[in-house]
């Protein structure tokens, strides 16, 4: 069910930093409702959560940037454009279900979901059926609620 909301984010067909801001509001509510109360329960203060949000946003913009930068061994720790573009790969253009990390790519390496081929990008971004997906923000916000 959450994929239908995350699909809004994956409806970008060209990678650029503004794609980091294309998301369904409900997805943010769900994730933050899980994250912040749990972080507070573990004793993280308001300042730590604020800086987490700042760093997470900056890394997200970097990972979605239309840059062909390679960050060397740092790719094993921090998400980057060279890895995150493969998370957005259309099923016809490369492996699926890769590079889930938002900020720390170390999780993908640990769980063996990392994929970072040298000097190559996917031929196409998106998902099956993207051709029929709504194009404007209002119809995209309604798309997860429509019956298919």
ZAPA-150103 format. One record per residue: z, y, x of N, C-alpha, C in turn; residue in three letters. Coordinates in pm, 1 decimal. Last residue first. Example, Ala and Ser with C-alpha at 12.3 -4.5 7.8 and 13.67 -1.06 7.14 Angstrom:
! ZAPA-150103
R       n.zz       n.yy       n.xx      ca.zz      ca.yy      ca.xx       c.zz       c.yy       c.xx   resn
R      708.0     -225.0     1285.0      714.0     -106.0     1367.0      787.0        3.0     1290.0    Ser
R      780.0     -569.0     1319.0      780.0     -450.0     1230.0      780.0     -330.0     1320.0    Ala
***
This chain:
! ZAPA-150103
R       n.zz       n.yy       n.xx      ca.zz      ca.yy      ca.xx       c.zz       c.yy       c.xx   resn
R     -899.2       82.8     -735.2    -1027.2       46.6     -672.1    -1090.1      -69.9     -740.4    Unk
R     -740.9      366.8     -875.4     -758.3      221.9     -876.7     -893.8      188.6     -816.3    Unk
R     -594.0      634.4     -693.8     -700.9      580.1     -777.9     -706.8      429.6     -767.5    Unk
R     -417.7      710.8     -504.9     -363.2      683.8     -638.3     -466.5      624.1     -732.5    Unk
R     -555.7      778.5     -276.9     -467.6      661.2     -273.4     -413.4      620.6     -410.6    Unk
R     -706.2     1015.8     -373.4     -770.3      887.0     -344.6     -673.4      767.4     -339.9    Unk
R     -580.7     1260.0     -389.4     -580.4     1175.3     -509.8     -630.7     1033.9     -480.4    Unk
R     -629.5     1366.0     -142.8     -489.7     1350.7     -183.1     -478.4     1259.7     -306.6    Unk
R     -907.9     1376.4     -151.5     -843.8     1283.3      -58.8     -697.0     1261.6      -96.0    Unk
R     -950.0     1581.7     -329.5     -986.6     1446.6     -372.6     -929.4     1341.0     -277.7    Unk
R     -850.6     1789.4     -166.0     -792.0     1762.1     -296.9     -825.8     1621.6     -345.8    Unk
R    -1010.2     1794.0       67.5     -866.3     1768.7       75.8     -805.8     1730.5      -60.1    Unk
R    -1325.5     1618.8       43.3    -1242.5     1739.6       46.0    -1095.1     1703.1       29.6    Unk
R    -1450.2     1367.2       44.7    -1467.0     1456.1      160.3    -1377.2     1579.0      158.6    Unk
R    -1374.9     1022.9      -38.4    -1382.4     1166.6      -71.0    -1384.9     1253.3       55.2    Unk
R    -1584.7      755.5       77.4    -1452.0      817.2       71.0    -1466.2      965.9       40.4    Unk
R    -1815.6      620.5      120.7    -1785.0      655.7      -17.9    -1650.1      725.9      -33.7    Unk
R    -1811.0      570.9      390.8    -1925.3      645.0      336.8    -1896.8      694.6      194.9    Unk
R    -1601.6      401.8      436.8    -1580.3      545.3      461.7    -1694.0      630.1      403.7    Unk
R    -1616.6      128.4      418.3    -1624.4      205.6      294.7    -1608.0      354.8      313.5    Unk
R    -1409.1       54.8      683.5    -1508.0        0.5      591.5    -1502.9       77.8      460.2    Unk
R    -1344.7      355.1      872.9    -1305.2      226.8      814.3    -1416.2      179.5      720.7    Unk
R    -1369.9      537.8     1183.1    -1354.5      527.7     1038.9    -1311.3      389.4      994.9    Unk
R    -1625.4      584.3     1433.6    -1487.4      592.1     1386.7    -1485.0      576.6     1234.8    Unk
R    -1838.4      424.7     1673.2    -1817.9      482.2     1540.4    -1670.0      481.8     1506.0    Unk
R    -1844.2      328.7     1927.0    -1968.7      385.2     1873.9    -1946.8      460.0     1743.6    Unk
R    -1563.8      406.1     2139.6    -1625.6      332.3     2029.0    -1750.1      404.6     1978.1    Unk
R    -1621.5      461.1     2492.1    -1564.8      501.8     2363.6    -1629.7      418.3     2254.0    Unk
R    -1543.0      400.4     2831.0    -1622.8      367.0     2713.6    -1549.1      415.0     2590.2    Unk
R    -1393.4      375.0     3076.3    -1512.7      458.7     3062.9    -1603.9      424.2     2945.2    Unk
R    -1228.0       69.9     3021.5    -1263.7      176.8     3114.6    -1394.1      244.6     3074.4    Unk
R    -1040.2       12.0     2723.0    -1147.8      -22.1     2816.4    -1182.7       97.3     2904.3    Unk
R     -763.4      -44.7     2599.7     -810.4       74.5     2670.8     -918.1       36.0     2771.1    Unk
R     -527.3     -145.0     2379.7     -667.6     -165.7     2412.9     -718.4      -37.3     2475.1    Unk
R     -227.5     -309.2     2279.5     -295.9     -204.6     2356.3     -439.9     -245.0     2384.8    Unk
R      -76.3     -498.0     2169.4     -174.1     -437.8     2079.1     -253.0     -327.3     2150.3    Unk
R      142.7     -618.4     2293.6        6.1     -666.8     2319.1      -95.6     -619.6     2215.9    Unk
R      388.9     -506.7     2288.8      354.4     -594.3     2177.3      210.5     -645.3     2183.5    Unk
R      382.4     -350.9     2526.4      484.2     -455.1     2508.4      446.0     -555.4     2399.7    Unk
R      170.1     -177.8     2472.8      161.1     -268.7     2588.3      261.5     -382.5     2572.6    Unk
R      272.7      -43.7     2251.0      149.9     -122.5     2238.2      133.2     -219.7     2354.5    Unk
R      494.2       81.1     2368.4      513.2      -17.9     2261.5      389.5     -104.9     2242.9    Unk
R      385.6      265.7     2541.0      456.1      151.4     2599.2      477.0       42.0     2494.1    Unk
R      293.6      489.3     2419.2      203.3      374.1     2422.1      269.7      250.1     2479.3    Unk
R      460.8      703.5     2223.4      481.4      619.0     2341.3      395.2      493.2     2335.1    Unk
R      348.6      823.0     1988.5      384.8      900.4     2106.5      390.0      813.3     2231.2    Unk
R      233.8      622.6     1827.4      211.1      763.6     1797.6      236.7      846.9     1923.1    Unk
R       74.1      309.7     1861.7      174.1      405.9     1907.5      135.7      548.4     1871.2    Unk
R     -129.4      132.1     1807.1      -54.4      187.9     1694.4       39.7      300.2     1735.3    Unk
R     -358.6      -12.2     1933.7     -303.7      118.5     1973.1     -235.8      191.0     1857.2    Unk
R     -539.0     -193.8     1678.8     -502.2     -167.0     1817.7     -439.6      -28.7     1829.8    Unk
R     -692.2     -299.8     1457.7     -547.5     -313.5     1471.6     -502.1     -302.7     1617.2    Unk
R    -1010.0     -423.3     1586.2     -924.2     -361.2     1485.4     -777.9     -380.4     1522.1    Unk
R    -1263.6     -349.3     1831.6    -1150.2     -428.8     1782.2    -1066.6     -350.1     1681.5    Unk
R    -1575.5     -204.4     1711.0    -1477.4     -244.7     1811.4    -1362.2     -320.5     1750.1    Unk
R    -1746.0     -132.1     1507.7    -1768.0      -74.8     1640.4    -1666.2     -116.9     1745.5    Unk
R    -1685.8     -213.0     1254.8    -1815.4     -256.1     1308.4    -1834.3     -215.9     1453.9    Unk
R    -1441.0      -84.1     1202.2    -1443.2     -228.6     1227.0    -1575.0     -281.3     1283.7    Unk
R    -1408.5      219.0     1385.7    -1463.9      152.0     1267.9    -1471.6        1.9     1298.2    Unk
R    -1116.6      329.2     1551.1    -1246.2      262.5     1556.5    -1284.4      199.0     1423.6    Unk
R     -874.1      448.5     1591.0     -957.8      500.1     1482.6    -1094.3      431.7     1475.0    Unk
R     -774.4      337.4     1816.2     -698.7      314.6     1693.0     -783.0      353.9     1571.0    Unk
R     -937.8      439.0     2007.3     -960.6      299.9     1967.4     -878.3      262.2     1844.6    Unk
R     -829.0      686.8     2051.4     -959.1      681.6     1984.3     -989.4      539.8     1936.5    Unk
R     -601.8      635.8     2202.5     -588.1      655.3     2058.3     -721.1      651.7     1984.5    Unk
R     -681.9      609.1     2473.0     -632.2      494.5     2397.6     -640.5      517.4     2247.1    Unk
R     -778.1      855.2     2554.7     -851.2      734.5     2596.2     -805.3      610.3     2521.3    Unk
R     -584.8     1038.6     2461.9     -714.5     1027.8     2395.4     -788.8      899.1     2430.4    Unk
R     -259.2      869.2     2461.7     -359.2      960.3     2516.5     -491.6      943.9     2442.9    Unk
R       91.0      803.4     2481.3      -35.7      793.8     2410.0     -131.7      900.0     2461.6    Unk
R      262.4      697.8     2773.8      234.8      802.4     2675.2       97.9      780.6     2610.5    Unk
R      268.3      456.3     2930.6      389.6      515.3     2874.7      359.6      607.4     2756.1    Unk
R       31.2      383.4     3032.2      122.2      273.4     2998.8      251.2      323.8     2933.6    Unk
R      -87.4      613.7     3109.3     -133.3      554.6     2982.6      -45.8      437.3     2939.8    Unk
R       -1.6      674.2     3359.9       76.7      729.4     3248.9       34.3      671.0     3114.1    Unk
R     -193.6      580.4     3538.7      -83.4      491.0     3501.8        5.1      544.0     3389.8    Unk
R     -447.3      792.1     3400.2     -403.9      695.5     3500.8     -290.6      607.6     3450.9    Unk
R     -551.8      941.6     3203.1     -422.5      985.4     3256.6     -362.5      882.8     3352.3    Unk
R     -863.1     1079.8     3149.0     -792.4      955.7     3180.6     -661.4      998.9     3245.3    Unk
R    -1026.8     1266.1     2901.8     -933.8     1262.0     3014.4     -875.0     1123.3     3028.3    Unk
R    -1209.4     1360.1     2720.5    -1235.7     1233.7     2788.3    -1151.4     1225.4     2915.1    Unk
R    -1110.8     1491.2     2408.9    -1111.8     1500.7     2554.6    -1141.0     1363.4     2613.1    Unk
R    -1048.8     1587.5     2143.7    -1179.7     1537.1     2183.4    -1196.9     1557.2     2334.1    Unk
R     -720.0     1483.7     2059.5     -812.0     1582.1     2116.3     -942.7     1515.2     2157.7    Unk
R     -531.6     1306.3     1980.1     -645.5     1324.3     1891.5     -748.7     1421.6     1947.6    Unk
R     -343.9     1327.5     2182.5     -406.6     1197.3     2160.6     -530.3     1208.3     2071.3    Unk
R     -263.5     1598.8     2146.6     -330.6     1555.5     2270.3     -407.1     1425.9     2247.2    Unk
R     -138.4     1582.0     1898.7     -254.7     1669.6     1915.9     -333.5     1629.5     2039.6    Unk
R       67.8     1399.9     1969.4      -29.4     1367.6     1865.1     -154.6     1453.0     1875.1    Unk
R      208.9     1549.1     2154.0      141.5     1427.5     2200.2       36.4     1384.8     2097.5    Unk
R      301.7     1750.5     1975.5      218.3     1784.3     2091.4      141.3     1662.9     2142.7    Unk
R      454.9     1598.6     1792.3      340.4     1677.3     1746.8      246.9     1709.9     1862.1    Unk
R      651.5     1490.7     1962.7      565.7     1401.7     1884.5      439.8     1474.9     1837.7    Unk
R      776.6     1726.1     2051.3      705.6     1640.1     2146.7      608.1     1548.6     2073.1    Unk
R      883.1     1817.4     1801.4      795.4     1901.6     1883.4      711.5     1814.8     1977.4    Unk
R     1043.7     1600.4     1716.9      933.3     1648.8     1634.0      833.8     1731.3     1713.3    Unk
R     1227.6     1591.9     1928.4     1143.2     1475.2     1900.5     1021.2     1519.5     1820.0    Unk
R     1350.2     1837.1     1888.5     1265.3     1819.2     2006.3     1179.1     1694.6     1995.9    Unk
R     1487.0     1776.7     1646.5     1391.6     1887.0     1653.7     1295.4     1866.4     1770.4    Unk
R     1653.5     1568.8     1727.5     1549.5     1540.6     1627.4     1444.1     1651.6     1626.1    Unk
R     1816.3     1708.2     1905.9     1736.3     1594.6     1953.4     1623.0     1564.0     1856.6    Unk
R     1936.7     1894.3     1729.2     1853.5     1941.2     1841.1     1763.6     1828.6     1893.0    Unk
R     2083.9     1727.4     1558.5     1974.3     1807.2     1504.4     1880.9     1852.8     1615.8    Unk
R     2160.0     1413.6     1728.1     2188.4     1543.8     1670.0     2063.6     1614.5     1622.2    Unk
R     2206.7     1073.0     1671.0     2120.3     1176.2     1726.2     2146.5     1306.8     1653.3    Unk
R     2356.1      863.4     1559.7     2424.7      970.0     1631.1     2336.9     1074.8     1696.5    Unk
R     2250.1      677.8     1393.1     2272.8      636.2     1531.8     2331.5      747.5     1617.6    Unk
R     2221.0      839.9     1169.8     2319.5      730.8     1164.5     2352.8      680.6     1305.0    Unk
R     2004.5      993.7     1255.0     2135.9     1057.2     1234.5     2245.9      952.2     1232.7    Unk
R     1805.9      796.1     1251.9     1839.9      863.6     1377.5     1976.6      930.3     1367.3    Unk
R     1804.9      740.1      975.6     1839.5      635.5     1071.3     1879.8      695.7     1206.1    Unk
R     1719.4      986.1      869.5     1853.0      933.1      835.9     1898.6      823.6      932.8    Unk
R     1457.7     1000.0     1005.5     1565.8     1095.5     1028.7     1704.2     1046.1      984.7    Unk
R     1292.3      765.5      924.6     1327.4      802.9     1061.5     1453.9      887.7     1072.8    Unk
R     1254.1      744.0      647.5     1305.4      628.7      723.0     1360.8      672.3      859.1    Unk
R     1159.5      990.9      587.7     1275.4      942.5      512.2     1336.2      820.7      582.1    Unk
R      933.8      997.2      745.5     1047.4     1081.6      783.0     1173.9     1040.4      708.9    Unk
R      768.5      812.4      607.6      807.8      790.4      746.9      929.9      871.7      786.4    Unk
R      750.5      931.7      345.2      798.0      794.3      366.0      848.9      775.0      508.6    Unk
R      645.5     1188.0      400.9      773.0     1172.7      329.8      831.5     1034.1      355.8    Unk
R      400.9     1119.0      517.5      501.7     1190.4      596.3      639.1     1175.4      532.0    Unk
R      272.3     1005.9      297.2      295.4      926.0      417.7      404.6      988.9      504.0    Unk
R      244.1     1220.9      125.9      336.6     1113.5       89.8      369.3     1024.8      210.0    Unk
R       43.3     1380.5      237.1      182.1     1429.2      239.3      281.5     1316.8      210.2    Unk
R     -194.0     1233.7      448.0     -145.8     1247.0      310.6        1.6     1284.7      316.3    Unk
R     -365.8     1423.0      700.6     -280.1     1313.1      656.6     -240.8     1338.2      512.1    Unk
R     -474.7     1588.6      959.2     -529.5     1530.4      835.7     -446.4     1407.5      800.6    Unk
R     -380.6     1666.7     1198.9     -324.5     1733.2     1081.2     -383.0     1680.7      950.9    Unk
R     -529.2     1531.8     1379.5     -386.8     1501.0     1377.2     -319.5     1562.7     1255.3    Unk
R     -770.5     1656.4     1363.0     -755.5     1529.0     1293.6     -610.4     1484.0     1286.6    Unk
R     -759.6     1857.0     1541.7     -725.6     1892.9     1404.3     -712.1     1766.5     1318.1    Unk
R     -854.0     1741.9     1776.3     -710.0     1764.4     1761.0     -670.9     1796.4     1617.3    Unk
R    -1098.0     1487.4     1696.7    -1060.4     1618.2     1748.5     -914.7     1644.3     1711.2    Unk
R    -1346.5     1252.8     1651.3    -1211.4     1274.3     1700.7    -1196.9     1417.9     1749.2    Unk
R    -1513.1     1209.5     1351.6    -1521.8     1265.5     1486.2    -1381.0     1296.3     1531.3    Unk
R    -1433.3     1118.3     1116.7    -1543.4     1045.1     1178.7    -1575.8     1098.3     1316.6    Unk
R    -1136.9     1066.1      937.1    -1208.7     1147.9     1035.4    -1317.0     1061.3     1099.8    Unk
R     -994.4      897.0      783.8    -1123.4      939.1      729.6    -1196.5     1035.9      822.7    Unk
R     -743.5      836.5      865.9     -853.2      763.5      929.5     -990.0      801.9      875.3    Unk
R     -588.7      989.2      692.7     -592.5     1023.5      835.8     -712.1      957.3      905.4    Unk
R     -635.3      844.9      459.4     -671.2      987.0      465.4     -683.6     1029.6      611.4    Unk
R     -516.9      600.2      511.3     -663.8      609.6      511.7     -710.5      754.4      519.7    Unk
R     -254.0      617.8      453.2     -292.2      641.3      593.2     -444.0      653.6      607.6    Unk
R     -259.4      542.7      186.8     -221.2      680.2      220.2     -263.6      714.7      363.0    Unk
R     -338.1      279.5      212.7     -417.2      366.7      126.1     -384.0      514.3      150.6    Unk
R     -134.8      170.0      369.0     -266.6      192.7      430.0     -349.0      288.1      344.1    Unk
R       75.9      126.8      196.7       81.0      246.3      281.4      -53.4      275.4      347.6    Unk
R        0.0     -118.8       80.5        0.0        0.0        0.0        0.0      127.3       86.3    Unk
***
